C-alpha cells in the first residue's frame, strides 16, 4: 500500500508539472495570438521575410509626402504597396525630425537635444532595420551607429521600455489624439498600430504591451494615416516626411 501511494503521488506531481508547463507555454509563447483591439488598425510584419523600407524622396529628389504618391512610386518599380504608415515626426519643410537613414546613408543626424513637444518627451527612441533584415527599437541614448544599419527613423516618446509602459504616461490623461506607433515582439517581428479614434499615450502604450511587445515607439499623432487594403483601411492622403512601406512584387 505504501508503494502504491508513492507511485500515485509521483504521477500526481508529474501531471501537475505537465499542466504548469503547458500553462507557461500558453501564456508566454502565444503572445502574438492575442486578440487585436477594434480601436486600432494593426499590422504585423516579419522583417526577415517581408520587404519593409523607409521612404522620403523619390528618384527625382522630390519629397513624396502622401501615401498615394508613395504607392504610385513603388508601382513604377513593379511593386505592390501592401502597407504604409507615416514613419516619424518632421520639420515644416517635410524633412525628418531627428535621425534618418536610408539605404545606409545618414540623411539627417541623431537629435540628442532637449526641447518641447512630443518628440522630446523622455525618453525618445530609434527604430532601425539592418542589412540582415533584423529590426530594433532602442532608446536614443543607447543608440550606436554601425555600418550595417540600412534604415532608421527617430521619434518619441518611447511607449514601452523593457516590457513596461513608459512611467511618464498617466492612465487618466485627457490629452487625446489619433496616434500611431510601432512595437517589436520577442521573436523580432514588428507590430504597427494606429488608433481609429482619439486616444491617450497611456492606452496606446497599453495596447502594445498587451500584444507582447518588449519595446514600442510613438511615431506621431493627429496627422497619422495608415494604408492597409487587406483590412479595408485605405487612407492615401497625408502630408508627411518619412513614411514606412511594405511591398511585394506585382509581377
Buried (B, 14 or more C-beta within 10 A) or exposed (E): EEEEEEEEEEEEEEEEEEEEEEEEEEEEEEBEEEEBBEBBBBBBBBBEEBBBBBBBBBEEEEBBBBBBBBBBBBEEEEBBBBBBBBBBBBEEEBBBBBBBBBEEEEBBEBBEEEEEEBBBBBBBBBBBBBEEBEBBBBBBEEBEBEEEBBBBBBBBBBBBBEEEBBEEBEEEEEEBBBBBBBBBBEEBBBBBBBBEEEBBBBBBBBBBBEBBBBBBBBBBBEBBBBBBEEEEBEBBEBEBBBBBBBBEEEE
